[in-house]
C-alpha cells in the first residue's frame, strides 16, 4: 500500500499505531460506560504495543499531491 501511494503522492509521514481497539469497540454503546470501556481498551492496546506483546496494525499516511 505504501509503495502504491508513493507512486502518486509525496509521503510526508508514515506512522504505525493502535487500531485493534476500533474493531473491539465498534459494538459499544455511545454512552459514558461505552466511552470508559473504549478508553480502557485503547490503553491496554497501547501498553501491549509498548511491551512488544502486539504489533501495531494501524497505519496512517500523511501525503500531498505531486505538483
Secondary structure as UniProt FT lines:
FT   HELIX           2..8
FT   STRAND          9..17
FT   HELIX           20..24
FT   HELIX           25..27
FT   HELIX           32..50
FT   TURN            51..52
FT   STRAND          58..65
//
